[in-house]
């Protein structure tokens, strides 16, 4: 049990040492921040907010008015029949 606590303490100390090393390396810190920001920006611009021409299929077994209204709500350009 004592060796397990010592291993955890060693891993914790190594992690703290790496964070101190990262804080002193300005170029690497800027690179991490810029890359993270770039990924967020590119994902926000590359993916549309809404569906566009998604293929769907509907199995209407009861043929009720509610299911007909739901099917009518699925119209182009968002969905393709």
C-alpha positions as CSV (number, residue, x, y, z in Angstrom):
1,X,0.0,0.0,0.0
2,X,2.9,2.3,0.8
3,X,4.5,1.8,-2.6
4,X,1.1,2.6,-4.3
5,X,1.0,6.0,-2.5
6,X,4.6,6.7,-3.4
7,X,3.9,5.9,-7.1
8,X,0.9,8.2,-7.1
9,X,2.9,11.0,-5.4
10,X,5.7,10.5,-8.0
11,X,3.3,10.7,-10.9
12,X,1.7,13.9,-9.4
13,X,5.1,15.5,-8.9
14,X,6.1,14.7,-12.5
15,X,2.9,16.3,-13.7
16,X,3.5,19.4,-11.7
17,X,7.0,19.5,-13.1
18,X,5.7,19.3,-16.6
19,X,3.3,22.2,-16.0
20,X,6.1,24.4,-14.7
21,X,8.1,23.5,-17.7
22,X,5.2,24.3,-20.0
23,X,4.7,27.7,-18.2
24,X,8.3,28.6,-18.9
25,X,8.1,27.7,-22.6
26,X,6.2,30.7,-24.1
27,X,6.4,29.4,-27.7
28,X,4.9,26.1,-26.9
29,X,2.2,27.8,-24.8
30,X,1.3,30.1,-27.7
31,X,1.2,27.2,-30.1
32,X,-1.2,25.2,-27.9
33,X,-3.5,28.2,-27.5
34,X,-3.5,29.1,-31.2
35,X,-4.0,25.5,-32.4
36,X,-6.9,25.0,-29.9
37,X,-8.5,28.3,-31.0
38,X,-7.9,27.4,-34.7
39,X,-9.6,24.0,-34.3
40,X,-12.6,25.6,-32.7
41,X,-12.9,28.3,-35.4
42,X,-12.5,25.9,-38.3
43,X,-15.1,23.5,-36.9
44,X,-17.6,26.3,-36.4
45,X,-17.2,27.5,-40.0
46,X,-17.0,24.1,-41.7
47,X,-20.1,22.4,-40.2
48,X,-23.5,23.9,-41.1
49,X,-25.9,24.7,-38.3
50,X,-28.8,22.9,-39.9
51,X,-29.5,19.9,-42.0
52,X,-29.2,20.1,-45.7
53,X,-30.6,17.4,-48.0
54,X,-30.6,14.6,-45.4
55,X,-32.1,11.3,-46.8
56,X,-34.9,9.9,-44.7
57,X,-37.4,7.0,-45.0
58,X,-40.8,6.8,-43.2
59,X,-42.8,3.7,-42.5
60,X,-46.3,4.8,-41.8
61,X,-48.2,1.8,-40.5
62,X,-51.2,3.4,-38.9
63,X,-51.8,6.1,-41.5
64,X,-53.2,8.5,-38.9
65,X,-53.5,12.2,-39.3
66,X,-50.7,12.8,-36.9
67,X,-48.3,10.7,-38.9
68,X,-49.4,12.5,-42.0
69,X,-48.6,15.9,-40.4
70,X,-45.2,14.6,-39.3
71,X,-44.4,13.4,-42.8
72,X,-45.5,16.8,-44.2
73,X,-43.2,18.6,-41.8
74,X,-40.2,16.9,-43.4
75,X,-39.8,19.0,-46.5
76,X,-37.0,20.1,-48.8
77,X,-34.3,21.5,-48.7
78,X,-33.7,20.0,-45.3
79,X,-34.8,16.5,-46.1
80,X,-35.0,14.4,-49.3
81,X,-37.9,11.9,-49.8
